[in-house]
């Protein structure tokens, strides 16, 4: 490594580490047999979009998701991504601010129900507990900021597995945050991708698993990691820059 290259390579390494840490926990998506995971960052973004509503009501604050009882989580049927959590029921912990328009128990119950519904219907998360803590009482209704859209840098689909995964409806783009978009291990294949917001993330992951298993010689077990949920469905055959929301060059 030359002196001239060192700063650039160091900056690239630092950016890669920050990107990986920014994913948060890697949460089980579905159950032990589903072979799918989703980044905490992606799941939190979907939940925030789902419970954001105009008008009076509670305002969601901090939000974290983890396995409720890690010691009781069963082993996954497919090798998991590095540092991923076991496929046990999840616990959502969140803070909320509320006004006097509703009694606090009513406001908390409504927010809890909305989080549970979004986790199941939009993602496919198995949530066993939602713990809400009221941290602020507001005199007036606050402004509700629109959540930032997820930034996705797409990876070019390569090889049989990559092309099979990219062709599944609901796949927004393949990604490469933890490494290559398609990682081929000794006993399994792992695919990393972003889904579009009009499809349930678990349904897309299961369809990708089936498509890649069928396409790859030997039909190996397939694990899927969803790193983002964003955008709208890609047009069949569209270039990668269009699939990712326009103008972003493929990462290769």
C-alpha positions as CSV (number, residue, x, y, z in Angstrom):
1,X,0.0,0.0,0.0
2,X,1.6,3.3,-1.1
3,X,1.5,6.5,0.9
4,X,-0.8,8.0,-1.7
5,X,-3.2,5.2,-1.4
6,X,-3.3,4.9,2.4
7,X,-5.7,7.8,3.2
8,X,-8.2,6.7,0.5
9,X,-8.1,3.1,1.6
10,X,-8.4,4.1,5.3
11,X,-11.4,6.3,4.4
12,X,-13.1,3.5,2.6
13,X,-12.5,1.1,5.5
14,X,-13.9,3.6,7.9
15,X,-17.0,4.2,5.8
16,X,-17.6,0.4,5.5
17,X,-17.4,0.0,9.3
18,X,-19.8,2.9,9.9
19,X,-22.2,1.4,7.3
20,X,-22.2,-2.0,9.0
21,X,-22.6,-0.6,12.5
22,X,-25.5,1.6,11.2
23,X,-27.5,-1.5,10.5
24,X,-28.1,-2.1,14.2
25,X,-29.0,-5.5,15.3
26,X,-29.8,-8.2,12.7
27,X,-33.3,-9.3,13.7
28,X,-34.9,-12.6,12.8
29,X,-37.6,-12.2,10.2
30,X,-40.3,-14.8,10.7
31,X,-39.5,-18.1,12.5
32,X,-36.6,-20.5,12.8
33,X,-37.4,-22.3,9.5
34,X,-37.7,-19.1,7.5
35,X,-34.0,-18.3,7.1
36,X,-34.5,-14.6,6.9
37,X,-33.2,-11.6,8.9
38,X,-33.7,-7.8,8.7
39,X,-31.5,-5.0,10.0
40,X,-32.9,-3.1,13.0
41,X,-32.4,0.1,11.1
42,X,-34.7,-1.1,8.3
43,X,-37.3,-2.4,10.6
44,X,-37.4,0.8,12.7
45,X,-37.8,2.9,9.6
46,X,-40.8,0.9,8.5
47,X,-42.4,1.1,11.9
48,X,-41.9,4.9,12.1
49,X,-43.5,5.4,8.7
50,X,-46.4,3.2,9.7
51,X,-47.3,4.9,13.0
52,X,-46.7,8.4,11.8
53,X,-50.2,10.0,11.4
54,X,-51.4,13.6,11.0
55,X,-53.5,15.1,13.8
56,X,-53.6,14.5,17.5
57,X,-52.1,11.5,19.1
58,X,-48.9,10.1,20.6
59,X,-45.5,10.8,19.1
60,X,-43.0,8.0,18.8
61,X,-39.6,8.7,20.3
62,X,-36.7,6.3,20.6
63,X,-37.3,2.8,19.3
64,X,-35.2,-0.4,19.7
65,X,-35.9,-4.0,18.8
66,X,-34.3,-7.1,20.3
67,X,-35.0,-10.7,21.0
68,X,-37.2,-10.9,24.1
69,X,-35.5,-13.9,25.6
70,X,-32.2,-14.7,23.8
71,X,-31.5,-17.7,26.0
72,X,-34.8,-19.4,24.9
73,X,-34.4,-18.6,21.2
74,X,-34.2,-21.8,19.0
75,X,-31.4,-22.4,16.6
76,X,-32.1,-21.2,13.0
77,X,-32.5,-23.9,10.4
78,X,-30.2,-22.0,8.0
79,X,-26.8,-20.5,8.9
80,X,-27.3,-17.0,10.1
81,X,-25.5,-13.8,9.0
82,X,-22.5,-12.8,11.2
83,X,-23.7,-11.5,14.7
84,X,-27.4,-12.1,13.8
85,X,-29.8,-12.7,16.6
86,X,-31.5,-16.1,17.1
87,X,-35.1,-16.5,15.8
88,X,-37.0,-16.0,19.0
89,X,-40.0,-13.6,19.6
90,X,-39.0,-10.0,19.7
91,X,-39.4,-7.2,22.1
92,X,-40.0,-3.6,21.0
93,X,-38.9,-0.9,23.4
94,X,-40.0,2.7,22.6
95,X,-40.6,6.1,24.2
96,X,-43.5,8.3,23.4
97,X,-44.6,11.9,23.9
98,X,-48.3,12.6,24.4
99,X,-50.7,15.6,24.7
100,X,-53.8,15.9,26.9
101,X,-56.1,15.1,24.0
102,X,-56.2,11.4,25.0
103,X,-55.8,9.7,28.4
104,X,-52.3,8.3,28.5
105,X,-53.4,4.6,28.7
106,X,-55.6,5.0,25.6
107,X,-52.8,6.8,23.7
108,X,-50.2,4.1,24.7
109,X,-52.6,1.3,23.8
110,X,-53.2,2.8,20.3
111,X,-49.5,3.2,19.6
112,X,-48.8,-0.3,20.9
113,X,-51.5,-1.8,18.6
114,X,-50.2,0.2,15.6
115,X,-46.6,-1.0,16.2
116,X,-47.7,-4.7,16.5
117,X,-49.8,-4.5,13.3
118,X,-47.1,-2.8,11.3
119,X,-44.4,-5.3,12.5
120,X,-46.6,-8.3,11.4
121,X,-48.3,-7.0,8.3
122,X,-45.6,-4.9,6.7
123,X,-42.5,-6.8,7.8
124,X,-43.3,-10.3,9.2
125,X,-41.6,-9.8,12.6
126,X,-42.8,-12.0,15.4
127,X,-43.2,-9.6,18.3
128,X,-44.0,-10.9,21.7
129,X,-43.8,-7.7,23.7
130,X,-44.1,-3.9,23.2
131,X,-42.8,-1.8,26.1
132,X,-43.8,1.9,25.9
133,X,-42.6,4.6,28.2
134,X,-44.1,8.1,28.3
135,X,-41.1,10.5,28.5
136,X,-42.8,13.8,27.7
137,X,-46.2,15.5,28.1
138,X,-46.8,18.1,25.5
139,X,-48.9,21.3,25.8
140,X,-49.5,21.5,22.0
141,X,-49.5,19.1,19.2
142,X,-45.9,18.9,17.8
143,X,-44.9,19.0,14.2
144,X,-44.4,15.6,12.7
145,X,-41.4,15.3,10.5
146,X,-41.4,13.0,7.5
147,X,-39.0,10.1,8.1
148,X,-36.0,10.2,5.8
149,X,-36.1,7.7,3.0
150,X,-33.7,4.8,3.2
151,X,-30.5,5.3,1.2
152,X,-29.7,2.2,-0.9
153,X,-26.5,1.7,-2.9
154,X,-27.3,-1.2,-5.2
155,X,-25.1,-4.0,-6.2
156,X,-25.1,-5.4,-9.7
157,X,-26.7,-8.9,-9.7
158,X,-24.0,-11.3,-10.6
159,X,-24.0,-15.1,-11.1
160,X,-27.0,-17.4,-11.1
161,X,-28.0,-16.7,-7.5
162,X,-27.7,-12.9,-7.9
163,X,-29.8,-12.8,-11.0
164,X,-32.4,-15.2,-9.5
165,X,-32.7,-13.0,-6.4
166,X,-32.9,-9.7,-8.3
167,X,-35.8,-11.1,-10.5
168,X,-38.1,-11.7,-7.5
169,X,-41.0,-9.3,-7.3
170,X,-40.5,-7.0,-4.3
171,X,-36.7,-6.9,-4.5
172,X,-35.7,-3.3,-4.8
173,X,-32.0,-4.0,-5.3
174,X,-29.3,-6.3,-4.1
175,X,-27.0,-4.6,-1.6
176,X,-23.5,-5.2,-0.2
177,X,-23.2,-3.9,3.4
178,X,-21.8,-7.0,5.1
179,X,-19.8,-8.1,2.1
180,X,-20.8,-9.4,-1.4
181,X,-24.5,-9.2,-2.3
182,X,-24.3,-13.0,-2.7
183,X,-22.1,-14.9,-0.2
184,X,-21.5,-18.5,-1.0
185,X,-20.4,-20.6,2.0
186,X,-19.5,-24.2,2.3
187,X,-23.0,-25.2,3.2
188,X,-25.3,-22.4,2.2
189,X,-25.8,-19.2,0.2
190,X,-26.6,-15.8,1.7
191,X,-28.3,-13.0,-0.2
192,X,-28.3,-9.4,0.9
193,X,-31.0,-7.1,-0.5
194,X,-33.4,-4.2,-0.1
195,X,-37.1,-4.7,-0.5
196,X,-39.7,-2.2,-1.8
197,X,-42.2,-0.8,0.7
198,X,-45.2,-2.2,-1.2
199,X,-44.3,-5.8,-0.3
200,X,-44.1,-7.6,3.0
201,X,-40.4,-8.1,3.7
202,X,-40.8,-11.7,4.9
203,X,-42.8,-12.7,1.8
204,X,-40.1,-11.3,-0.4
205,X,-37.3,-13.0,1.6
206,X,-39.1,-16.4,1.3
207,X,-39.6,-15.9,-2.4
208,X,-35.9,-15.1,-2.9
209,X,-35.0,-18.2,-0.9
210,X,-37.1,-20.4,-3.1
211,X,-35.9,-18.8,-6.3
212,X,-32.2,-19.0,-5.4
213,X,-32.4,-22.5,-4.1
214,X,-34.0,-23.6,-7.3
215,X,-31.5,-21.8,-9.5
216,X,-28.3,-22.8,-7.9
217,X,-26.7,-26.2,-8.6
218,X,-27.2,-28.6,-5.7
219,X,-30.1,-26.6,-4.3
220,X,-28.3,-25.3,-1.2
221,X,-30.0,-23.8,1.9
222,X,-30.4,-20.0,1.4
223,X,-30.4,-17.2,4.0
224,X,-31.7,-13.7,3.2
225,X,-30.7,-10.5,4.9
226,X,-32.9,-7.4,4.3
227,X,-30.8,-4.3,4.8
228,X,-33.4,-1.7,3.8
229,X,-37.1,-1.3,2.9
230,X,-37.6,1.6,0.6
231,X,-39.1,3.0,-2.6
232,X,-41.5,1.4,-5.0
233,X,-41.4,-1.7,-7.1
234,X,-38.7,-1.8,-9.8
235,X,-39.8,-2.2,-13.4
236,X,-38.9,-5.7,-14.8
237,X,-35.6,-5.4,-16.7
238,X,-34.9,-1.8,-15.5
239,X,-31.3,-0.8,-15.1
240,X,-29.9,-1.0,-11.6
241,X,-29.7,2.8,-11.3
242,X,-33.5,3.0,-11.9
243,X,-34.2,0.1,-9.5
244,X,-32.4,2.0,-6.7
245,X,-34.4,5.2,-7.1
246,X,-32.5,6.9,-9.9
247,X,-29.0,8.0,-10.5
248,X,-27.0,6.0,-8.0
249,X,-24.3,3.9,-9.7
250,X,-24.0,0.2,-9.0
251,X,-21.5,-0.8,-6.3
252,X,-20.4,-3.8,-8.4
